[in-house]
Every structure is written in C-alpha cells, then in structure tokens.
Amino acid sequence: MAIPPDIEIAQSAKLKPIIEIAAGLGLTEDDIELYGKYKAKIKPQVLRERQDKPDGKLIVVTAVTPTKSGEGKTTMSVGLAQALGHLGKRNIVVLRQPSLGPVFGIKGGAAGGGYAQVLPMEDINIHFTGDLHAVTCAHDLLTSLMENHIFRGNELDIDLKNIMWKRVLDIESRFLRNIVVGLGDKNGGVPYETGFEITTASEIAAIHAISKDLMDCKQRMGEITVAYNSKGEAVKAKEIGGIGAMAILMKEAVKPNLVQTLENTPAIIHGGPFANIAHGCPSLAAIKTALKLTDYVVVEPGFGADLGMEKFMDIASRAGGLR
C-alpha cells in the first residue's frame, strides 16, 4: 500500500485543541497565549515558576552530514517522540523553526514527513507565529539606524568600506546578495556596497535562540558589532542606539511556540539559526521550558554531528547549563 503524500496525511490528522495539549503538560490558559485553535505561545512565567522543579531527561538526535534534501533528523525526532508516547513516556519534542528560504527551495519544509510530522504543518512552514518576521524587522531596524547615523554626520566615524551589518530577508534572492544603496539626490543617503542575507543567518536569529529572556536578548543585541571606524575599532549596536526599540520588536518572539505531532504528542518549535553560520539549535528558552514540563525531551540540532551536534555540546549546553 502506497503511503499518501505528506500534505494529505497532515490534512487528514485529527488535531486536539492546543488548550488540551497544554493541559496535558500541566499548563493553564493563563500560561499560554493562543494563536488560533492549534498554536500557542508559552509565557515566560512558566519557566520562572518551575525553576526548582527537577529537569526531565534530554535526548539529542543527530545524523551524518545531510544531503541537499536533508537527512531526516526532524522526521526521526518526531517519530521517536511519538514512539516514546506509545511506551507511556511523557515527552516533548523540541525543534527549530523552518526558514522560508529552504521551504521554497530544494530542501522544502521542515515539519517532518510521512506519519512523523508536527502540525499544523502549513502554518509551521509558512510564517508560523511571526518570530522570524520579528527577527527580520529588528535586524533591518538596526541597519536603518546605522545608515541614518552615517547620513546625519557619522559621529562614530564609521568606515563605509568596513560595514559588517547588512539587511536580511527570509526569502532567497541571489540578485540581492551584493547591492549598492544610498543612490539618488542629496536626500538619498550615502552610497556604499552592502547586500541581503537570509533571516536565519542574522546574528539576531542566533541571539534569539540563545537568550534566556527578553532582557538577555536586549543586552546581547547591544553587543553586536555593526561596523568598524577609520581606526579599525569596533562600533557596537548600543552605540548606534535603538536597542530598546529592537527589543520591543522581539517581545513576543522570545516566547516558545507550542504545537503537536500527528499523534498529539506536545511539540515546541522555537528558534532556527543555521548551524553552518551560528549554533543551529532550538532556543534555550524552549529546551529549558520543556525540561520542566515533562519526563523526556527530544531535541534536534541542525545539520550533521560535525556542526549542529558539536555546537549543541560546545555552545548551547554550556550557555544553558544543560545536562
């Protein structure tokens, strides 16, 4: 018997209201913020109020270096979580958020496959709860503030040939990788070479995934090196200003997203920096919250064991005090 396409399997699934999934984890309606019937954000208070509770056991899934089409870690992680459920083990699977670039590229979606999917699949793959949109806006706001600083006199003496901070967009566009901006009349700005990167390559995407809360995210964003001055000294984002405004844009994005698998196993999907550029792991907020809510947590770092898994051990686990 042929297995139906992923989309048919996903659309025929019987989802539980996310309130029921949350209740199974001991969460009340006051602990979550609903994004429709089948998605919710978990409020920061959930982790704060459970600091003294013992952590569950952490299971990390990795693989060989993936092919262009991926290697199946997400499918394996979801399948493992569902299998643990069949064995009567309370668990949560924690995954990275899909980026629209790969979703519309060769690799495709990142919600698992076959009968091991996280749902609602279409929502998760496209926009979801808007976290990556928030990262895009915060990143590009900093770009605009930096350029305005240059236009208004460049008090920080930013070297136009040594600007590190570009723009981001969560869609792949080869023609935008290298561009010139600031053209036009005297109000058009100051010309310089720059470009676009994909949102999940942004340093803010990495900060989003490793910050413990909004204030930690704000402090880390302030330390971003946006450029160097004519003396070769680093110019930080906090010197440009606007870090508070960037933090406001990230206010909802720092909250982990709760969904479910095809078999109604709880799933938290949050954070998604690329492992070949950043540390490539789901957010520490998501992992640490999950560890307080259940007995077993299945986590999937990105790429192969030589990238995501190693960075999980060297960076994420150390930064988050994971055991």
Stockholm file with secondary structure:
# STOCKHOLM 1.0

chainA/1-323         MAIPPDIEIAQSAKLKPIIEIAAGLGLTEDDIELYGKYKAKIKPQVLRERQDKPDGKLIVVTAVTPTKSGEGKTTMSVGLAQALGHLGKRNIVVLRQPSLGPVFGIKGGAAGGGYAQVLPMEDINIHFTGDLHAVTCAHDLLTSLMENHIFRGNELDIDLKNIMWKRVLDIESRFLRNIVVGLGDKNGGVPYETGFEITTASEIAAIHAISKDLMDCKQRMGEITVAYNSKGEAVKAKEIGGIGAMAILMKEAVKPNLVQTLENTPAIIHGGPFANIAHGCPSLAAIKTALKLTDYVVVEPGFGADLGMEKFMDIASRAGGLR
#=GR chainA/1-323 SS CCCCCHHHHHHHCCCCCHHHHHHHTTCCGGGEEESSSSCEEECTHHHHTTTTSCCCEEEECCCSSCBTTBCSHHHHHHHHHHHHHHTTCCEEEEECCCCHHHHTSSSCCCSEETTEEEESHHHHHTTTTSHHHHHHHHHHHHHHHHHHHHHTTCTTCEEEEEECCCEEESSCCGGGSSEEECCSSTTSCCCEEECEEEGGGSHHHHHHHHCSSHHHHHHHHHTCEEEEETTSCEEEHHHHCCHHHHHHHTTTTTSCEEEEETTCCEEEECCCCCTTTSCCCCCHHHHHHHHHHCSEEEECCSSCIIIIIHHIIIIIHHHHTCC
#=GC SS_cons         CCCCCHHHHHHHCCCCCHHHHHHHTTCCGGGEEESSSSCEEECTHHHHTTTTSCCCEEEECCCSSCBTTBCSHHHHHHHHHHHHHHTTCCEEEEECCCCHHHHTSSSCCCSEETTEEEESHHHHHTTTTSHHHHHHHHHHHHHHHHHHHHHTTCTTCEEEEEECCCEEESSCCGGGSSEEECCSSTTSCCCEEECEEEGGGSHHHHHHHHCSSHHHHHHHHHTCEEEEETTSCEEEHHHHCCHHHHHHHTTTTTSCEEEEETTCCEEEECCCCCTTTSCCCCCHHHHHHHHHHCSEEEECCSSCIIIIIHHIIIIIHHHHTCC
//
